[in-house]
Amino acid sequence: MNITTASLSRQGTRASNQDQTGETIGERSACFLVCDGVAGLPGGHVAAELARDTILSRFDGASHLNAQYIRHYVQEANRAIISEQQAVQDYHRMGTTLVSLFIDRDYRLAYWAHAGDSRLYLFRRGWLYHVTTDHSLVQQMKDAGHQTDDINSNLLYLALGMANGGPEASYSDIVPLEDGDVFLLCTDGFWHGVSEEQMKQSLHMVNTPQEWLTLMNQLIQKNGDEAKGAQDNYSAVAVWMGSPHETTLLHTVSEAAQFFPLLD
């Protein structure tokens, strides 16, 4: 199955960007990931780099997917971070989120793993699905039916580097792919800046993953300017399977109206 991709990473108004993106597209399988160093703690950028580099260095794109191997890759990334925590005192609390997507190109299968509040979305047959569940206190409170207005949305209960004998990530079932499937892997700075409806509507207006990310990036910048607040780092990877532009056609002119100023 043909795969087309694009990625972006922006610093926002933070002093540094601790996000990392990466991909490997092999003959038989492919791997894509986004990591976001846990904010406010030294070494977040190191943890994000370790997670990305560990997984990509072990992934073999010349072989078919093996879900058990993928679990090992993530576990090794977690161990690499914990080892660095123990070796460098200043990094003893560092951690990173992870969202990763694995594709078997021959058998047309997808599998993903995530930790923290970086997300994976799937666009299929005109619908956008948020297929991961944030490992955050806000999400736990929402699931329990409680109000979350006064809760810090950055509080995570699970991320790589935080596992002390417990789970280091969540894993999906193996999912069959369809021609025209579109995936979006992104950090919380990205999905905070553009709504799911805007993700879907902007996809109807473009022909390539790069155009899609460019349009959403413009929306994030516009929304940030209007909010006049601090803009978090934000990063994303778009993955198109087959020919999505043939199935993601613009529905109505009214849906496109909000984007017209961005296209001037």
C-alpha positions, 0 to 999 in steps of 0.5 A, a space after each residue: 500500500 502506498 504511503 504519503 507523509 508530512 510532519 511539522 514541529 513548532 516551538 510556539 512561545 516556549 523557551 525550547 521545543 522538547 517535541 520529537 517526530 520520526 518515521 521509517 518507511 520500509 519495503 514491508 512495514 512502516 513506523 511513525 511517532 511523535 514524542 513530547 518531553 514532559 514539561 516543567 522537568 529537566 531532561 524532557 528533550 532527552 527523554 523524547 529523543 531517547 524514545 524516538 531513537 530507541 524505537 526507530 533503531 530497533 524497528 525493521 521495515 523489511 519485515 512484517 509487523 509483529 505486535 509483540 516486537 512493538 511492545 518490546 520496542 516501547 519497553 526498551 525505550 522506557 528502560 533507556 529513559 529510566 537508565 538515563 534518569 539513574 545516570 544523570 541526577 538532573 534528569 531523575 524525573 524526566 519523561 516523555 509522551 509517545 504516540 506511535 503508529 505501525 503499518 504492515 504495507 503488504 497485509 494492510 494492517 495498523 497497530 499503535 501504542 501511546 503513553 501520555 496525552 499525545 494523540 492518534 486520530 483516524 479519518 475514514 469514510 468521512 469521519 474522524 475518530 480519536 482512537 487513543 485515550 489520554 493518560 491524564 488526570 483530566 481524562 480520568 475525571 471526565 470518564 468518572 463524570 466529574 467537572 474538569 474546569 479547574 484541573 491542570 490539563 497537563 497532569 499525566 498519570 502515565 508517560 515513558 519514564 514514569 513506569 515503576 513496575 506498572 504499564 509503560 503504554 497502552 496498545 491497540 488491537 490490530 486494525 485492517 486498513 482501507 484505501 484512503 485512510 488518513 492518520 494524524 499523530 500529534 502532541 497536546 499543543 497541536 490538538 489544543 490549537 485546532 478542533 477535531 471539526 477543523 481537522 476534518 473540514 480542513 482535510 476536505 480542502 487539500 490534496 496532500 498531507 503537507 497541505 493539510 498540516 500547513 492549513 492546520 498550522 495556520 489555524 493554530 497560529 490564528 487561534 493562538 493570536 486571538 487567544 493572546 496567550 502562551 502558545 505551547 510547542 506543537 508537533 504532528 505527523 500526517 500519514 495518508 494511505 493510498 489516495 485519500 484526496 479521492 475520498 476526502 472531498 469538500 462537503 459544503 461551501 459553508 464548511 470551507 468559509 472559515 478557511 478562506 482568509 487563510 488561503 488569501 
